[in-house]
Every structure is written in structure tokens, then in C-alpha cells.
Amino acid sequence: MTRKALIISNPGEPGAENYCNGVFRDVENYTAFLKSPIGGLWYDNEINSINRPTAKELLNAIAAIGSVDYLFLVFSGHGWYSEKTRSTIITLKKDEDFDSSNLKLRNIRQTMILDCCRERYDERPTAKSFMEKAARRMSQIHPDLCRLAFDRRIEEAPRELIVLSGCSIGERSGDDPQSGGAYSSSLIDAARDWCEAQNIDTTRYFASLSIPDVHQSATPSVIRKRGGRQNPQIEKPRSGPYFPFAVIA
């Protein structure tokens, strides 16, 4: 089983009014979660993080992924929704725009998380408009078995695509310098809460939390944090099995 994670970030231009320090926390949180047993025990060489890439650098990073069985792709930063192309546009270095549709790869299993604003525009907007609980269970968690369980769930799923958006079209994504993006931090918190609630014999069984299930668990938290101003969305196949977000074994 081959897997790759690509974490793309862009907090904006340093010193700008809309600079988002929480983006860096998202990168830290996703990396730490993926490398943890419940996140699937990803290896360092399976995770690539790129901050404020140019469009060319991003395309090179995508090309370097090659042929893998599963791709977990995240973007945290600035973005908007194009009425013209009817797709989410992410903003890269020096205000370069990149259509998120080009991040959807063919013939592989893929999860894509876009934690960015999705306000509607016909043309590009101006710049101005733009693991403590789990640790208590570590004695019951078997890292190597977690990785095997994660791989097993991926193998059981078809070569499909799941896209998670941190907000609905026309909305903006919240950012907190301490906890990170409202949606990304809620996803990871939901996974850790799920892990804490498990009561199974991990020497004999394993449990997994699917991408749609973690989205469903995180969404109310996001809506509450943002006072109803941010409503995450998911695009997925109508039936499973689905990719795992977290496992415990």
C-alpha cells in the first residue's frame, strides 16, 4: 500500500491585513495527526508540506506524487469561489490563482480538504476582500497495527474522490492563531474525541472513523464556533466504503 499526503498552505502576504497565522498551526496539526497512530502512522517520507508555492511549484509537487494507492491532500489558506468556472480557487504565492479542480487526480483514491474562503466572485477579488486526550490511551494503542488497519480500510475502498470544503459557497473560513482553521482544527478534535470514546480490545480488534463521519462530527463545532457563518460541505460517492480519517488498533 503506497500513500502520500500533500499539505499546501498560504497564510497570505506577511504584514497584510488578512494574514492568517492559524494556517501554520493547521500544518503542524495535520502533520502531527497523520504521524500519530490514530491518524494512520504515516511516515515522514510520505508527507510533503509546501508553503506559499507558485503554481509551477505546486504542479511539480503534484507530479512528484506519482502513482500511489491513496492521496490525502490539504489546502489551508486563502481562496474564493469562481462563478465563471464554478469551482473553488485557491490563492498561492504572489496572489497566483489555482483552480482546485486541477488537484483532483485520476485513477487513485483521494481525499481533498479545502480549508479556505469560498465567497462568490465572477473575477478574482482584490487582496483586501479576501493530542492530549489521545495520549491517555497510548498504552492501549499499537502503532504498527494502526498503520496496518489504516491500509486495510484504504484497500477496501474504491478508487474514488472525496472533497471536503471548510465552508459553503459564498462564505469565509474562520482562522484562529492558537488553534488553526475552524474546520481543520474541528476535524482533528473530532477524531481525537472519537478515539477517546472507543472501548475495544485493541489486541484483537480495530476501529476506524471514516472521512464522511469525521466531517459530520466536526460540522456542528464549526457552525457553533463561527456563529452559523461557516457551514462545511462534503462531496462524496453516494455509498461506501469510504477512506479512513482515524483508526485505533
C-alpha positions in Angstrom: 0.0 0.0 0.0 1.5 3.3 -1.1 0.2 6.6 0.3 1.1 10.3 0.1 0.0 13.4 1.9 0.4 16.8 0.4 -0.2 19.8 2.7 -0.4 23.1 0.9 -0.5 26.4 2.9 -0.7 30.1 2.2 -1.3 32.4 5.1 -1.1 35.4 2.8 1.4 38.2 2.4 3.4 39.0 5.6 2.1 42.2 7.2 -1.2 42.1 5.2 -4.5 42.8 7.0 -5.7 39.3 6.1 -2.6 37.4 7.1 -3.6 34.2 8.8 -1.2 32.8 11.5 -3.5 29.9 12.1 -2.5 28.4 8.8 0.8 27.4 10.2 -1.0 25.7 13.1 -3.1 23.7 10.6 0.1 22.4 9.0 1.5 21.4 12.4 -1.8 19.8 13.5 -2.3 17.8 10.3 1.3 16.6 10.2 1.2 15.5 13.9 -2.1 13.8 13.5 -1.1 11.9 10.4 2.1 10.7 12.1 0.2 9.6 15.2 -1.1 6.0 15.4 -4.7 7.1 15.3 -4.0 9.1 12.2 -2.6 6.1 10.4 1.0 6.3 11.4 2.2 8.0 8.2 6.0 8.1 7.7 7.9 11.3 7.2 8.7 10.4 3.6 5.0 10.1 2.9 4.2 13.6 3.9 5.1 16.7 1.9 4.3 20.3 3.1 4.7 23.3 0.8 4.1 26.8 2.0 3.1 29.6 -0.4 4.2 27.8 -3.6 3.9 29.2 -7.1 1.6 27.5 -9.5 4.6 25.9 -11.1 5.9 24.6 -7.8 2.6 23.2 -6.9 2.2 21.4 -10.3 5.7 20.0 -9.7 4.7 18.7 -6.3 1.6 17.1 -7.7 3.7 15.4 -10.5 6.1 14.1 -7.9 3.4 12.2 -6.2 3.5 9.7 -8.9 1.3 6.5 -8.9 0.1 5.9 -5.4 -2.8 4.0 -3.9 -4.1 6.9 -1.7 -3.6 10.6 -1.7 -4.5 12.8 1.3 -4.4 16.4 0.1 -5.0 19.6 2.2 -5.0 23.3 1.4 -5.2 25.8 4.2 -5.2 29.5 3.4 -6.9 32.0 1.2 -9.4 31.2 -1.6 -12.6 32.2 -3.3 -15.3 30.6 -5.5 -15.4 31.4 -9.2 -18.8 31.9 -10.7 -17.2 31.6 -14.1 -15.6 28.1 -13.6 -17.9 27.0 -10.8 -15.0 25.8 -8.7 -13.0 26.8 -5.7 -10.0 28.8 -6.5 -7.0 28.7 -4.0 -4.6 31.6 -3.8 -0.9 30.8 -3.9 2.3 32.9 -3.7 2.2 36.5 -5.1 -1.6 36.2 -5.5 -1.4 33.5 -8.1 -4.7 31.7 -8.5 -5.0 27.9 -8.9 -8.2 26.1 -9.8 -8.8 23.4 -7.2 -10.2 21.1 -9.9 -6.6 20.6 -11.0 -5.9 19.0 -7.7 -8.3 16.2 -8.4 -6.2 13.3 -9.7 -7.4 10.4 -11.8 -7.5 6.7 -11.1 -6.4 6.9 -7.4 -8.1 7.0 -4.1 -8.1 10.6 -2.9 -9.3 12.8 -0.1 -9.1 16.6 -0.6 -9.7 19.2 2.1 -10.0 22.8 1.2 -10.0 25.0 4.3 -10.3 28.4 2.7 -12.9 31.1 2.0 -15.4 30.5 -0.8 -17.0 33.8 -1.3 -18.6 34.2 -4.8 -16.8 36.3 -7.4 -17.0 36.5 -11.2 -13.4 37.6 -11.4 -10.5 37.5 -9.0 -11.3 39.5 -5.8 -8.9 42.2 -4.6 -6.4 41.2 -1.8 -8.4 43.2 0.8 -11.6 41.4 0.1 -10.2 38.2 0.7 -3.1 15.2 21.1 -3.8 15.3 24.9 -6.8 13.1 25.2 -5.4 10.5 22.8 -2.2 10.4 24.8 -4.1 9.0 27.8 -4.8 5.9 25.6 -1.4 5.4 24.2 -0.8 2.3 26.3 -3.7 0.7 24.5 -2.7 1.9 21.0 -0.5 -0.3 18.9 1.2 2.0 16.3 2.1 -0.8 13.8 -1.4 -2.3 13.9 -2.9 1.2 13.4 -0.9 1.6 10.2 -2.0 -1.9 9.0 -5.6 -1.1 9.9 -5.4 2.2 8.0 -4.0 0.5 5.0 -6.7 -2.2 5.1 -9.5 0.4 5.1 -7.9 2.2 2.1 -7.6 -1.1 0.2 -11.3 -1.8 0.8 -12.4 1.5 -0.7 -12.8 2.1 -4.4 -10.6 4.5 -6.4 -12.9 7.4 -5.7 -12.7 11.1 -4.7 -13.9 12.8 -1.6 -13.7 16.6 -1.4 -14.2 18.4 1.9 -14.7 22.2 1.9 -14.3 24.2 5.1 -17.2 26.4 4.2 -20.1 26.7 1.8 -20.0 28.7 -1.4 -20.3 32.4 -0.6 -18.9 32.0 2.9 -15.5 32.6 4.5 -13.4 30.2 6.6 -12.5 31.3 10.2 -8.9 31.3 11.5 -7.5 31.2 15.0 -3.8 31.9 15.6 -3.8 29.4 18.5 -5.9 26.5 17.2 -5.7 27.0 13.4 -8.6 26.9 10.9 -12.0 26.5 12.4 -12.7 23.5 10.1 -9.3 21.8 10.2 -9.0 22.0 14.0 -12.5 20.7 14.4 -11.8 17.7 12.2 -8.7 16.7 14.3 -10.6 17.4 17.6 -13.5 15.2 16.4 -11.1 12.4 15.6 -9.4 12.6 19.0 -12.7 12.7 20.8 -13.8 9.6 18.8 -10.6 7.8 19.8 -11.1 8.7 23.4 -14.6 7.3 23.3 -13.5 3.9 21.9 -13.6 1.0 24.3 -12.4 -2.1 22.4 -9.8 -4.8 22.9 -7.1 -3.4 20.6 -5.1 -6.6 20.8 -7.9 -8.3 18.9 -9.9 -5.7 17.1 -9.6 -2.3 15.4 -12.0 0.5 14.7 -11.9 3.3 12.1 -13.6 6.7 11.6 -14.4 7.4 8.0 -13.9 10.7 6.2 -17.7 11.4 6.0 -18.2 10.5 9.6 -15.5 12.9 10.9 -16.9 15.6 8.7 -20.3 15.1 10.1 -18.9 15.2 13.7 -16.9 18.3 13.1 -19.5 20.4 11.2 -21.6 21.3 14.3 -18.5 22.5 16.0 -17.6 24.7 13.1 -21.1 26.2 12.9 -21.0 26.9 16.6 -17.5 28.4 16.6 -18.4 30.7 13.8 -22.0 31.6 14.9 -23.6 30.0 11.9 -21.4 32.0 9.4 -19.4 28.9 8.2 -21.0 25.7 7.1 -18.7 23.0 5.8 -19.6 20.8 2.8 -18.7 17.4 1.6 -18.7 15.8 -1.9 -18.6 12.0 -1.8 -19.8 8.9 -3.5 -23.4 8.0 -2.5 -22.2 4.7 -1.0 -19.2 3.4 0.8 -16.9 2.0 1.9 -15.1 5.3 2.5 -11.5 6.2 3.3 -10.5 6.4 6.9 -9.6 9.6 8.7 -8.6 7.9 12.0 -8.0 4.4 13.3 -7.4 2.8 16.7 -5.8 -0.6 17.0 
